[in-house]
Amino acid sequence: MTSIVILSYNTLAYLQVCIASIRRHTAAGSYELIIVDNASTDGSAQWLREEQERADDIKVIFNRQNAGFPKSR
């Protein structure tokens, strides 16, 4: 299994396209998506919560503040 980690901060449209592309071009069951949301305020966090509830290939870490790229975990 491959873990695909994506850091997100206020990039809802890009995030949706990216996840859709991964799902379209990657065999189901061969990967897991790990999204780190860095306290987005553009609807990304809400959309990710909904995705996490209905899809079994995604895990989300919700940071309470924008820690920046190097510190996000």
Chimera marker file (.cmm) of the C-alpha trace (Angstrom):
<marker_set name="trace">
<marker id="1" x="0.000" y="0.000" z="0.000" r="1" g="1" b="0" radius="0.5"/>
<marker id="2" x="1.162" y="3.507" z="-0.807" r="1" g="1" b="0" radius="0.5"/>
<marker id="3" x="0.421" y="6.429" z="1.492" r="1" g="1" b="0" radius="0.5"/>
<marker id="4" x="-0.165" y="9.678" z="-0.351" r="1" g="1" b="0" radius="0.5"/>
<marker id="5" x="0.213" y="12.684" z="1.947" r="1" g="1" b="0" radius="0.5"/>
<marker id="6" x="-1.194" y="16.042" z="0.872" r="1" g="1" b="0" radius="0.5"/>
<marker id="7" x="-0.833" y="19.257" z="2.824" r="1" g="1" b="0" radius="0.5"/>
<marker id="8" x="-3.741" y="21.638" z="2.323" r="1" g="1" b="0" radius="0.5"/>
<marker id="9" x="-4.351" y="25.258" z="3.246" r="1" g="1" b="0" radius="0.5"/>
<marker id="10" x="-7.245" y="27.101" z="1.592" r="1" g="1" b="0" radius="0.5"/>
<marker id="11" x="-6.957" y="25.188" z="-1.679" r="1" g="1" b="0" radius="0.5"/>
<marker id="12" x="-10.373" y="23.539" z="-1.906" r="1" g="1" b="0" radius="0.5"/>
<marker id="13" x="-10.661" y="23.544" z="-5.707" r="1" g="1" b="0" radius="0.5"/>
<marker id="14" x="-7.134" y="22.158" z="-6.199" r="1" g="1" b="0" radius="0.5"/>
<marker id="15" x="-7.650" y="19.583" z="-3.455" r="1" g="1" b="0" radius="0.5"/>
<marker id="16" x="-10.862" y="18.303" z="-5.053" r="1" g="1" b="0" radius="0.5"/>
<marker id="17" x="-9.183" y="17.982" z="-8.474" r="1" g="1" b="0" radius="0.5"/>
<marker id="18" x="-6.128" y="16.287" z="-6.969" r="1" g="1" b="0" radius="0.5"/>
<marker id="19" x="-8.112" y="13.707" z="-4.996" r="1" g="1" b="0" radius="0.5"/>
<marker id="20" x="-10.399" y="12.987" z="-7.957" r="1" g="1" b="0" radius="0.5"/>
<marker id="21" x="-7.357" y="12.463" z="-10.191" r="1" g="1" b="0" radius="0.5"/>
<marker id="22" x="-5.710" y="10.094" z="-7.717" r="1" g="1" b="0" radius="0.5"/>
<marker id="23" x="-8.898" y="8.063" z="-7.455" r="1" g="1" b="0" radius="0.5"/>
<marker id="24" x="-9.341" y="7.997" z="-11.225" r="1" g="1" b="0" radius="0.5"/>
<marker id="25" x="-5.769" y="6.931" z="-12.031" r="1" g="1" b="0" radius="0.5"/>
<marker id="26" x="-4.814" y="4.737" z="-9.058" r="1" g="1" b="0" radius="0.5"/>
<marker id="27" x="-6.073" y="1.232" z="-8.376" r="1" g="1" b="0" radius="0.5"/>
<marker id="28" x="-8.538" y="1.115" z="-5.490" r="1" g="1" b="0" radius="0.5"/>
<marker id="29" x="-7.091" y="-0.552" z="-2.420" r="1" g="1" b="0" radius="0.5"/>
<marker id="30" x="-3.497" y="0.191" z="-3.412" r="1" g="1" b="0" radius="0.5"/>
<marker id="31" x="-3.247" y="3.542" z="-1.612" r="1" g="1" b="0" radius="0.5"/>
<marker id="32" x="-4.448" y="5.621" z="1.286" r="1" g="1" b="0" radius="0.5"/>
<marker id="33" x="-4.862" y="9.375" z="1.197" r="1" g="1" b="0" radius="0.5"/>
<marker id="34" x="-3.624" y="11.273" z="4.224" r="1" g="1" b="0" radius="0.5"/>
<marker id="35" x="-4.626" y="14.915" z="4.088" r="1" g="1" b="0" radius="0.5"/>
<marker id="36" x="-3.238" y="17.438" z="6.553" r="1" g="1" b="0" radius="0.5"/>
<marker id="37" x="-5.504" y="20.467" z="6.655" r="1" g="1" b="0" radius="0.5"/>
<marker id="38" x="-3.665" y="23.488" z="8.029" r="1" g="1" b="0" radius="0.5"/>
<marker id="39" x="-6.669" y="25.344" z="9.526" r="1" g="1" b="0" radius="0.5"/>
<marker id="40" x="-8.279" y="26.187" z="6.187" r="1" g="1" b="0" radius="0.5"/>
<marker id="41" x="-11.091" y="28.733" z="6.175" r="1" g="1" b="0" radius="0.5"/>
<marker id="42" x="-12.272" y="28.303" z="2.561" r="1" g="1" b="0" radius="0.5"/>
<marker id="43" x="-14.537" y="25.281" z="3.088" r="1" g="1" b="0" radius="0.5"/>
<marker id="44" x="-11.754" y="22.727" z="2.672" r="1" g="1" b="0" radius="0.5"/>
<marker id="45" x="-12.096" y="21.401" z="6.221" r="1" g="1" b="0" radius="0.5"/>
<marker id="46" x="-15.858" y="20.945" z="5.912" r="1" g="1" b="0" radius="0.5"/>
<marker id="47" x="-15.509" y="19.203" z="2.539" r="1" g="1" b="0" radius="0.5"/>
<marker id="48" x="-12.777" y="16.934" z="3.940" r="1" g="1" b="0" radius="0.5"/>
<marker id="49" x="-14.970" y="15.959" z="6.902" r="1" g="1" b="0" radius="0.5"/>
<marker id="50" x="-17.743" y="14.975" z="4.497" r="1" g="1" b="0" radius="0.5"/>
<marker id="51" x="-15.306" y="13.027" z="2.291" r="1" g="1" b="0" radius="0.5"/>
<marker id="52" x="-13.833" y="11.235" z="5.286" r="1" g="1" b="0" radius="0.5"/>
<marker id="53" x="-17.298" y="10.123" z="6.392" r="1" g="1" b="0" radius="0.5"/>
<marker id="54" x="-18.220" y="8.590" z="3.032" r="1" g="1" b="0" radius="0.5"/>
<marker id="55" x="-14.907" y="7.288" z="1.646" r="1" g="1" b="0" radius="0.5"/>
<marker id="56" x="-12.688" y="4.608" z="3.126" r="1" g="1" b="0" radius="0.5"/>
<marker id="57" x="-9.492" y="5.671" z="1.307" r="1" g="1" b="0" radius="0.5"/>
<marker id="58" x="-8.979" y="8.977" z="3.127" r="1" g="1" b="0" radius="0.5"/>
<marker id="59" x="-7.747" y="10.023" z="6.548" r="1" g="1" b="0" radius="0.5"/>
<marker id="60" x="-7.584" y="13.660" z="7.569" r="1" g="1" b="0" radius="0.5"/>
<marker id="61" x="-5.550" y="15.462" z="10.194" r="1" g="1" b="0" radius="0.5"/>
<marker id="62" x="-7.091" y="18.812" z="11.103" r="1" g="1" b="0" radius="0.5"/>
<marker id="63" x="-4.569" y="21.285" z="12.503" r="1" g="1" b="0" radius="0.5"/>
<marker id="64" x="-6.036" y="24.031" z="14.683" r="1" g="1" b="0" radius="0.5"/>
<marker id="65" x="-3.673" y="26.634" z="13.278" r="1" g="1" b="0" radius="0.5"/>
<marker id="66" x="-1.622" y="27.054" z="10.137" r="1" g="1" b="0" radius="0.5"/>
<marker id="67" x="1.714" y="25.583" z="11.165" r="1" g="1" b="0" radius="0.5"/>
<marker id="68" x="3.261" y="26.074" z="7.742" r="1" g="1" b="0" radius="0.5"/>
<marker id="69" x="4.643" y="23.359" z="5.509" r="1" g="1" b="0" radius="0.5"/>
<marker id="70" x="7.670" y="22.224" z="7.560" r="1" g="1" b="0" radius="0.5"/>
<marker id="71" x="5.788" y="21.857" z="10.854" r="1" g="1" b="0" radius="0.5"/>
<marker id="72" x="2.564" y="20.288" z="9.609" r="1" g="1" b="0" radius="0.5"/>
<marker id="73" x="2.090" y="16.717" z="10.697" r="1" g="1" b="0" radius="0.5"/>
<link id1="1" id2="2" r="1" g="1" b="0" radius="0.2"/>
<link id1="2" id2="3" r="1" g="1" b="0" radius="0.2"/>
<link id1="3" id2="4" r="1" g="1" b="0" radius="0.2"/>
<link id1="4" id2="5" r="1" g="1" b="0" radius="0.2"/>
<link id1="5" id2="6" r="1" g="1" b="0" radius="0.2"/>
<link id1="6" id2="7" r="1" g="1" b="0" radius="0.2"/>
<link id1="7" id2="8" r="1" g="1" b="0" radius="0.2"/>
<link id1="8" id2="9" r="1" g="1" b="0" radius="0.2"/>
<link id1="9" id2="10" r="1" g="1" b="0" radius="0.2"/>
<link id1="10" id2="11" r="1" g="1" b="0" radius="0.2"/>
<link id1="11" id2="12" r="1" g="1" b="0" radius="0.2"/>
<link id1="12" id2="13" r="1" g="1" b="0" radius="0.2"/>
<link id1="13" id2="14" r="1" g="1" b="0" radius="0.2"/>
<link id1="14" id2="15" r="1" g="1" b="0" radius="0.2"/>
<link id1="15" id2="16" r="1" g="1" b="0" radius="0.2"/>
<link id1="16" id2="17" r="1" g="1" b="0" radius="0.2"/>
<link id1="17" id2="18" r="1" g="1" b="0" radius="0.2"/>
<link id1="18" id2="19" r="1" g="1" b="0" radius="0.2"/>
<link id1="19" id2="20" r="1" g="1" b="0" radius="0.2"/>
<link id1="20" id2="21" r="1" g="1" b="0" radius="0.2"/>
<link id1="21" id2="22" r="1" g="1" b="0" radius="0.2"/>
<link id1="22" id2="23" r="1" g="1" b="0" radius="0.2"/>
<link id1="23" id2="24" r="1" g="1" b="0" radius="0.2"/>
<link id1="24" id2="25" r="1" g="1" b="0" radius="0.2"/>
<link id1="25" id2="26" r="1" g="1" b="0" radius="0.2"/>
<link id1="26" id2="27" r="1" g="1" b="0" radius="0.2"/>
<link id1="27" id2="28" r="1" g="1" b="0" radius="0.2"/>
<link id1="28" id2="29" r="1" g="1" b="0" radius="0.2"/>
<link id1="29" id2="30" r="1" g="1" b="0" radius="0.2"/>
<link id1="30" id2="31" r="1" g="1" b="0" radius="0.2"/>
<link id1="31" id2="32" r="1" g="1" b="0" radius="0.2"/>
<link id1="32" id2="33" r="1" g="1" b="0" radius="0.2"/>
<link id1="33" id2="34" r="1" g="1" b="0" radius="0.2"/>
<link id1="34" id2="35" r="1" g="1" b="0" radius="0.2"/>
<link id1="35" id2="36" r="1" g="1" b="0" radius="0.2"/>
<link id1="36" id2="37" r="1" g="1" b="0" radius="0.2"/>
<link id1="37" id2="38" r="1" g="1" b="0" radius="0.2"/>
<link id1="38" id2="39" r="1" g="1" b="0" radius="0.2"/>
<link id1="39" id2="40" r="1" g="1" b="0" radius="0.2"/>
<link id1="40" id2="41" r="1" g="1" b="0" radius="0.2"/>
<link id1="41" id2="42" r="1" g="1" b="0" radius="0.2"/>
<link id1="42" id2="43" r="1" g="1" b="0" radius="0.2"/>
<link id1="43" id2="44" r="1" g="1" b="0" radius="0.2"/>
<link id1="44" id2="45" r="1" g="1" b="0" radius="0.2"/>
<link id1="45" id2="46" r="1" g="1" b="0" radius="0.2"/>
<link id1="46" id2="47" r="1" g="1" b="0" radius="0.2"/>
<link id1="47" id2="48" r="1" g="1" b="0" radius="0.2"/>
<link id1="48" id2="49" r="1" g="1" b="0" radius="0.2"/>
<link id1="49" id2="50" r="1" g="1" b="0" radius="0.2"/>
<link id1="50" id2="51" r="1" g="1" b="0" radius="0.2"/>
<link id1="51" id2="52" r="1" g="1" b="0" radius="0.2"/>
<link id1="52" id2="53" r="1" g="1" b="0" radius="0.2"/>
<link id1="53" id2="54" r="1" g="1" b="0" radius="0.2"/>
<link id1="54" id2="55" r="1" g="1" b="0" radius="0.2"/>
<link id1="55" id2="56" r="1" g="1" b="0" radius="0.2"/>
<link id1="56" id2="57" r="1" g="1" b="0" radius="0.2"/>
<link id1="57" id2="58" r="1" g="1" b="0" radius="0.2"/>
<link id1="58" id2="59" r="1" g="1" b="0" radius="0.2"/>
<link id1="59" id2="60" r="1" g="1" b="0" radius="0.2"/>
<link id1="60" id2="61" r="1" g="1" b="0" radius="0.2"/>
<link id1="61" id2="62" r="1" g="1" b="0" radius="0.2"/>
<link id1="62" id2="63" r="1" g="1" b="0" radius="0.2"/>
<link id1="63" id2="64" r="1" g="1" b="0" radius="0.2"/>
<link id1="64" id2="65" r="1" g="1" b="0" radius="0.2"/>
<link id1="65" id2="66" r="1" g="1" b="0" radius="0.2"/>
<link id1="66" id2="67" r="1" g="1" b="0" radius="0.2"/>
<link id1="67" id2="68" r="1" g="1" b="0" radius="0.2"/>
<link id1="68" id2="69" r="1" g="1" b="0" radius="0.2"/>
<link id1="69" id2="70" r="1" g="1" b="0" radius="0.2"/>
<link id1="70" id2="71" r="1" g="1" b="0" radius="0.2"/>
<link id1="71" id2="72" r="1" g="1" b="0" radius="0.2"/>
<link id1="72" id2="73" r="1" g="1" b="0" radius="0.2"/>
</marker_set>
